[in-house]
Amino acid sequence: MLHVITLLSVSPEAEGDFLLSIRNCQSRVRRIAPDLISSDVLRHAFSPLYHCHDFWQNEASYLRARRSPAISALLLERERLGCACLPLGPFSFARFIEAADDRLLTSRVLTI
């Protein structure tokens, strides 16, 4: 599974419009990108800072979606909705691979 996280800062006056736009954007992406497993938006408790977390099936499906003009435009639209945007990029969590008697920790970060 590939994770893509984006942090967005939103002005307090624009939060309602931002959330409505985010919901519309996410539902459109899910309809045209079946490899998107889920997309979550979390709000910081004390400030209008949002954590957008997308879960993709794998690296290939994410790269295919980013090359699609329709999906790429929708994902960029979400970034433009905030006052400031910090994309943390695609990554996968480390996993253990058993090799003989010891375990090796491996992780992967996708650079695009």
Beta strands, then each sheet from edge to edge (+ up, - down):
strand 1: 2-9
strand 2: 36-43
strand 3: 49-56
strand 4: 84-99
strand 5: 102-109
sheet 1: 2+ 3- 1+ 4- 5+
end
